Amino acid sequence: MGNTRSMLPLILVILFPYFVCSLSTQSPNITTDQSALLVLKSRVTSDPRNLLATNWSVTTSVCSWIGVTCGSKNIRVTALNLTGMGRVGTIPPDLGNLSFLSSLTIVNNSFQGSLPNQLANLRRLNHVNLGNNKISGEIPSWFGFFTRLRSLYLFGNNFTGLIPSSLCYLPKLEILSLEKNNLQGYIPVRIGNLSTLKILSLESNMLSGQIPGTIGDLLNLEVLSFRENNLTGPVPSSIGNLTFLSSLDFSYNTLSGTIPFQIGNLQNLEGLFLRHNNFTGFIPPSIFNMSTARVIRLGSNQLSGQLPPITGSGLPKLEGLFLELNELSGPIPSSISNASKLIILQLLNNSFSGIVPDTFGNLKDLQRFDISHNNLSSEPELRFLSSLTNCKDLEVVIFDDNPLISGELPVSVGNLSASVTLFYASHCSIKGRIPREIGNLSQLFWLGLDYNGFTGTIPATLGNLRELQNVNLGSNKLQGSIPSELCRLQRLTYLTLTDNELSGPIPACLGDVVSLRNLFLGLNKFTSIPSTLTRLNGLLFLELSSNSLTGSLPVDIGNWKSVTNLNLSENRFSGAIPSSIAGLMHLTHLSLSGNMLQGSVPQSFGELISLEYLDLSRNNLSGEIPKSLEKLRNLKYLNASFNRLQGEIPNGGPFGNYSSPSFIGNEDLCGSPQFQVPPCRTDDPSRGSSSSNLLKYILPTIGSAILISAVVIVLLRRQSDFGIAKLLGEEDSMAQTKTLATIGYMSPEYGSEGIVSTKGDVYSFGILEKEKGQQSWIAYLPFCQLALECSADLAEERIDIQQVVATLKKIKTIYLPST
């Protein structure tokens, strides 16, 4: 009474303007109601079915309008229902003139803006449903003055601020639904005043603080949901007072402490949802004795200890048991089969140990079975798997990441339910052959047997599983070839055979499986890649690394237009990189390392604008690094090491982020000091091979005037005598001629056989270098060594002119002072 008296002044202040307004005007009537509804009609900016425009007409009685109900005693509007018509608009203040309105329902529309204060006039309201709109602002406190109100639905809007404490003084309220808003602050402590409340839903807000102990005063409560908030602290033990409760949902908070054993008192509870919190300690055994329970979800907590046994008639109606992602240990009790109505069993990601019970076959209605990521073992014959053949509605079988003591997959796997769609048994130490009977699972769309010890060949019967979309047999010891029967799987999107001992050519018919999006065949012994594979223009990932693949890269490699990751490394591919690679516009990762690729890096690489990772290392690539790579702004990793690249390393775009390891092993590269290569010169002899270029290179590098004089005499006096340009035409690299050169500088093969080649020029250069070494610059021993290598008697033993230039560059860098 004291609280009520203290609120009277506030009530009078709020209601006084409306009281004065009502005294100053004529008594409202049906015409007043019609006017108010016509204003509402004018505020609707979108009416997909056009019902208001065609039906709400002044030529017809307002009581016949769609969504309008009038009372029989007083001809006034008593109910307004505009449910689910997709209307957009705002709620006008005039709606507050519907003073006989007892039910207001505007659910599932797109009304916007805040609620006008004039709605406080609707004191006869007993039902309000404004759910699933876009109403914003704070929840008005005047809702607390609707003393007849039994249900208040404000869910799915944009309400902000606190839950008004005035809502805690509604004496007849049975349903309070405020979920899916942006409400903040604490749950009001006086919530316990709502003694008639049956449904309380505050889920999907931003509420904080602890659950008040007064929640235990709501003795008539049947549904309680606080999920997807940020509530903290323990669950009050007073929760055990709510004996009429059928659904309790505190999921997705940060509640802590132990689960109150008083929850076991809730003998009408059908759904217990406490997942995604920080609960610790044991699961109260009383929870496993609730005869009405249909779903128990305790996953994603820190619960520990052993699973309580299901004794007597406990859990006879249980359909779903979810205990995943906890720290539960010990054996799985065989009494779990006493929950005979169980449909879903999820025990994954715990620390259960011991032998998997072979009593699961008693769960005749079981559809989903997941005991993965535990420490469970089994008899070698995997009897628990055979027992599951009794579950004729089984759809999902998952037991991966358990050390099953090297058992073998039994042939009875083929007798599992025809409804099985997912079978996953990776990381289980399973040995032996994959039984051909697995081909009986006609509805299977996901098969995972990776990371085991399977031997033998891939069973051709997999080709019978026409629904298969994902096959993972990677990391086993499978041998032989890929059976062509797999090409029948026209829905296959994901095929992983990585890390086996498979051999032979990749089947050409795989190019007909156009549904493939991910193909992983790396770490095997495949010998060739079929040209048909480029038909798979929907591929996203292609992994063929570490095989024995030979030949050239597909000339139409650009057909893989959707591919994002392409790994062809550690094979024996040769030839050039096709310029059509520019067609891979979505490519982010490319590795061609560890092959025998030749030729230059295509300029078209610069068109791969999505590229983030590029590895061309350990090949025989030559020529310059294309400056077009400077356009690849997303390129975070580049490795071009151990090739035969030459010339200047680009320094624009992403090259500022690279260092020397990206280019090591390419002796003829030059550029910025950050790459630890020699600086480039504008007269770099790599830009030409004539004697004049050689002269331009040598002249600025000699530190001695005597040496300069001698060289000027390599190249000027003798050039006309043994210059190769004088002897060779443009179309031939070797020819025979009767022309004689200056005796003494002439190569042996030229004098004896009349054969002229660039090797002859090298010989003549070497003889000249010998003379100089014997005369005025004998101190420059590296030059002498170069002369000896150039003047070998046999042409095939002489180094070529490109090697001469490269050596001179090194001599200049290492031995000669900078000029």
Secondary structure, 3 states (H helix, E strand, C coil): CHHHHHHHHHHHHHHHHHHHHHHCCCCCCHHHHHHHHHHHHHHEEECCCCHHHHHCCCCCCHHHCCCEEECCCCCCEEEEECCCCCCEEECCHHHHHCCCCCEEECCCCEEEECCCHHHHHCCCCCEEECCCCEEEEECCHHHHHCCCCCEEECCCCEEEECCCHHHHHCCCCCEEECCCCEEEECCCHHHHHCCCCCEEECCCCEECCECCHHHHHCCCCCEEECCCCCCEECCCHHHHHCCCCCEEECCCCEEEEECCHHHHHCCCCCEEECCCCEEEECCCHHHHHCCCCCEEECCCCEEEEECCCCCCCCCCCCCEEECCCCEEEECCCHHHHHCCCCCEEECCCCEEEEECCCCHHHCCCCCEEECCCCEEECCCCCHHHHHHHHCCCCCEEECCCCCCCCCECCHHHHHCCCCCCEEECCCCCCEEECCHHHHHCCCCCEEECCCCEEECCCCHHHHHCCCCCEEECCCCCCEECCCHHHHHCCCCCEEECCCCEEEECCCHHHHHCCCCCEEECCCCEECCCCHHHHHCCCCCEEECCCCCCEEECCCCHHHCCCCCEEECCCCEEEEECCHHHHHCCCCCEEECCCCEEECECCHHHHHCCCCCEEECCCCCCEECCCHHHHHCCCCCEEECCCCEEEEECCCCHHHHHCCHHHCCCCCEEECCHHHCCCCCCCCCHHHCCCHHHHHHHHHHHCCCHHHHHHHHCCCCCCHHHHCHHHHCCCCCCCEECCCCCCCCCCCHHHHHHCEECHHHHHHHHHHHHHHHHHCCCCCCHHHHHHHHHHCCCCHHHCCCHHHHHHHHHHHHHHCCCCC
